[in-house]
């Protein structure tokens, strides 16, 4: 006979099957967007006030066109390639970037980020609309939490906690 604890354990997503959708709220809180016509000084101000080091550059209808990272801004400034008060975001944005979808497996996205040496992956939904920014740290925390929960459920099962 199946107990409520076993049923709950079976319904819990394992760390192996954890999808990015479970991190939607955290990823959304880290999302910062600018229009392609935003000046680099505005991008720099936005980045300095956030706990994230990248913004998504979107067109007029909110479709992701590229990204600007703090590293890219520093490179533009250091090499004298851009005037922060006259250069538009669309002129310097990185058009190719690592993105993921809410249905992607968290472990696979984190592996891809690790292989490429990235600290951010951009959560992109239907129609290339930005949904959030996944940081390596947030992803690892979610995996650890899922693993801890699995361990606790297994411990409770073995110890008979919740059984009569």
URUR-V436068 format. One record per residue. N is the residue number from 0. OMEGA is omega in radians with two decimals (none if undefined). Layout:
BEGIN
n=N omega=OMEGA
n=N omega=OMEGA
END
This chain:
BEGIN
n=0 omega=-3.09
n=1 omega=3.13
n=2 omega=3.11
n=3 omega=-3.13
n=4 omega=3.12
n=5 omega=3.12
n=6 omega=3.11
n=7 omega=3.14
n=8 omega=-3.14
n=9 omega=-3.14
n=10 omega=-3.13
n=11 omega=3.06
n=12 omega=3.10
n=13 omega=3.11
n=14 omega=3.13
n=15 omega=-3.03
n=16 omega=-3.10
n=17 omega=-3.12
n=18 omega=-3.13
n=19 omega=3.13
n=20 omega=3.13
n=21 omega=-3.12
n=22 omega=-3.04
n=23 omega=-3.10
n=24 omega=3.14
n=25 omega=-3.13
n=26 omega=3.14
n=27 omega=-3.14
n=28 omega=-3.12
n=29 omega=-3.08
n=30 omega=3.01
n=31 omega=3.14
n=32 omega=3.03
n=33 omega=3.02
n=34 omega=-3.14
n=35 omega=-3.13
n=36 omega=3.11
n=37 omega=3.10
n=38 omega=-3.13
n=39 omega=3.10
n=40 omega=3.09
n=41 omega=3.10
n=42 omega=3.14
n=43 omega=3.12
n=44 omega=3.12
n=45 omega=3.14
n=46 omega=-3.11
n=47 omega=-3.12
n=48 omega=-3.09
n=49 omega=3.07
n=50 omega=-3.13
n=51 omega=-3.07
n=52 omega=3.09
n=53 omega=3.05
n=54 omega=3.08
n=55 omega=3.09
n=56 omega=-3.08
n=57 omega=3.05
n=58 omega=-3.04
n=59 omega=-3.14
n=60 omega=3.04
n=61 omega=3.11
n=62 omega=3.14
n=63 omega=3.14
n=64 omega=-3.11
n=65 omega=3.13
n=66 omega=2.98
n=67 omega=3.11
n=68 omega=3.05
n=69 omega=3.13
n=70 omega=3.12
n=71 omega=3.11
n=72 omega=-3.13
n=73 omega=3.11
n=74 omega=3.13
n=75 omega=3.13
n=76 omega=-3.09
n=77 omega=-3.13
n=78 omega=3.12
n=79 omega=-3.12
n=80 omega=-3.07
n=81 omega=3.00
n=82 omega=-3.04
n=83 omega=-3.09
n=84 omega=-3.13
n=85 omega=-3.08
n=86 omega=-3.14
n=87 omega=-3.14
n=88 omega=-3.10
n=89 omega=-3.11
n=90 omega=-3.08
n=91 omega=-3.07
n=92 omega=3.06
n=93 omega=-3.03
n=94 omega=3.10
n=95 omega=-3.11
n=96 omega=-3.14
n=97 omega=3.11
n=98 omega=3.14
n=99 omega=-3.12
n=100 omega=-3.12
n=101 omega=-3.13
n=102 omega=3.13
n=103 omega=3.07
n=104 omega=-3.11
n=105 omega=-3.11
n=106 omega=3.14
n=107 omega=3.12
n=108 omega=3.13
n=109 omega=3.07
n=110 omega=3.11
n=111 omega=3.12
n=112 omega=-3.14
n=113 omega=-3.14
n=114 omega=-3.09
n=115 omega=3.13
n=116 omega=-3.09
n=117 omega=3.04
n=118 omega=3.12
n=119 omega=2.89
n=120 omega=-3.04
n=121 omega=-3.14
n=122 omega=-3.06
n=123 omega=-3.13
n=124 omega=-3.14
n=125 omega=3.13
n=126 omega=-3.13
n=127 omega=3.08
n=128 omega=3.13
n=129 omega=3.13
n=130 omega=-3.10
n=131 omega=3.10
n=132 omega=3.09
n=133 omega=3.05
n=134 omega=3.12
n=135 omega=-3.13
n=136 omega=3.14
n=137 omega=3.13
n=138 omega=3.12
n=139 omega=3.09
n=140 omega=3.13
n=141 omega=3.10
n=142 omega=3.12
n=143 omega=-3.14
n=144 omega=3.12
n=145 omega=3.11
n=146 omega=3.10
n=147 omega=-3.13
n=148 omega=3.10
n=149 omega=3.13
n=150 omega=3.14
n=151 omega=3.11
n=152 omega=3.11
n=153 omega=3.12
n=154 omega=3.12
n=155 omega=3.12
n=156 omega=-3.11
n=157 omega=-3.11
n=158 omega=3.13
n=159 omega=3.13
n=160 omega=3.11
n=161 omega=3.13
n=162 omega=3.11
n=163 omega=none
END
